[in-house]
Amino acid sequence: MSLIDRATFNLLMVERGWAASFPIYPSIPSFPNLVLLRKVAKDAIDKKKGMWADPMTLTGYEFKMCVRLYQITKRLLSGEKVPRRERYGWISRYCVDMTTREVFYPQNYFRVQPYNRIFVWPDDVAEAVAKMNLLPPK
């Protein structure tokens, strides 16, 4: 049975353009499955399938970041003291471009095409750089 014949619900959602690819290190798919995930995600975006038909589409994680940023901004504007960790907690994962092996700081995730993104928690960056032969962030 081929990889596509045994596709998961998540892969089918990405393939049809109703979900964004969202691998997070260290729980990334095996190499063949990652290649397939990238292929179907790129195809969905290139062919403007599902949510990608709208150029203003936000992925689920981008929408969640916007909501958190709004909530923090509202608290700050009301005069509330918001701890630094909370103020910047709306964006926390580093982003790896799986085609160039570059690691981007969390606020620069948008520089990587959605189908090329692998996210990494801050505590896992050093391990990911070593195990995946990545280029550390500049």
C-alpha positions in Angstrom: 0.0 0.0 0.0 1.4 3.4 -0.9 1.8 6.3 1.5 -1.0 8.2 -0.1 -3.3 5.1 0.0 -2.9 5.0 3.7 -3.2 8.7 4.2 -4.3 10.0 7.6 -7.2 12.4 8.2 -4.7 15.2 8.8 -2.9 14.6 5.6 -6.2 14.6 3.7 -7.2 17.9 5.3 -3.8 19.4 4.2 -4.1 17.9 0.7 -7.6 19.5 0.2 -6.5 22.8 1.5 -8.5 22.8 4.7 -5.5 22.6 7.1 -2.0 23.9 7.2 1.0 21.6 7.6 2.2 22.0 11.2 5.0 19.6 12.1 6.7 20.4 15.4 10.1 19.0 16.4 10.7 16.4 17.8 7.4 14.9 16.7 7.9 15.1 13.0 6.9 12.5 10.5 9.4 10.0 9.1 11.3 11.3 6.0 9.0 9.7 3.4 5.9 11.0 5.2 7.4 14.5 5.6 8.2 14.6 1.9 4.6 13.6 1.1 3.2 16.2 3.6 5.3 18.9 2.0 4.2 17.8 -1.5 0.4 17.8 -0.8 0.7 21.1 1.2 2.6 22.8 -1.6 0.1 21.5 -4.2 -2.9 22.8 -2.1 -1.3 26.3 -1.8 -0.2 26.4 -5.5 -3.6 25.3 -6.8 -5.5 27.5 -4.3 -7.5 24.7 -2.8 -9.8 25.1 0.1 -8.8 28.0 2.5 -5.8 28.9 0.2 -8.3 30.3 -2.4 -8.4 33.4 -0.2 -5.0 35.3 -0.3 -5.8 36.7 3.1 -6.0 33.3 4.8 -4.5 32.9 8.2 -3.5 29.5 9.3 -4.8 28.3 12.6 -1.6 29.0 14.5 -1.4 32.5 12.9 -5.0 33.3 14.0 -4.2 32.1 17.5 -1.2 34.4 17.6 -3.3 37.3 16.5 -5.9 36.6 19.3 -3.1 36.4 21.9 -1.5 39.6 20.7 -4.8 41.4 20.8 -5.5 40.2 24.4 -2.0 41.3 25.5 -2.3 44.7 23.8 -5.8 45.2 25.4 -4.3 44.5 28.8 -1.3 46.8 28.3 -3.6 49.6 27.0 -5.7 49.3 30.1 -2.6 50.0 32.2 -2.2 46.5 33.5 1.4 45.3 34.1 1.9 42.3 31.9 5.0 40.2 32.6 7.6 40.1 29.8 7.1 36.3 29.4 3.4 36.9 28.7 4.0 39.9 26.5 6.2 37.9 24.1 4.5 34.5 24.6 2.2 35.0 21.7 4.9 33.8 19.4 7.3 31.3 20.8 8.4 28.6 18.3 11.4 28.9 16.1 10.8 27.9 12.4 13.0 25.7 10.3 12.9 25.9 6.5 13.1 22.2 5.6 14.5 23.0 2.1 17.4 25.3 3.2 17.9 23.9 6.8 17.8 27.5 8.1 16.4 28.3 11.5 14.4 31.5 11.9 13.6 33.3 15.1 9.9 33.0 16.0 8.9 36.4 14.8 10.4 35.6 11.3 8.4 32.4 10.7 6.6 34.1 7.8 9.8 34.1 5.8 9.4 30.4 5.3 6.7 29.1 2.9 3.9 27.4 4.9 4.7 24.0 3.2 8.4 24.2 4.2 7.9 24.9 7.9 8.9 22.8 10.8 8.4 24.4 14.1 10.8 24.0 17.1 10.2 24.9 20.7 12.9 27.2 22.2 14.2 24.5 24.5 14.7 22.1 21.6 16.5 24.3 19.2 20.1 23.2 20.1 19.1 19.5 19.9 17.2 20.1 16.6 20.2 21.9 15.1 22.5 19.0 16.0 20.2 16.1 15.1 18.8 17.6 11.9 22.1 19.3 10.7 20.5 22.7 10.7 22.0 26.2 10.3 21.6 28.0 13.6 19.6 31.3 13.6 21.5 34.4 12.7 
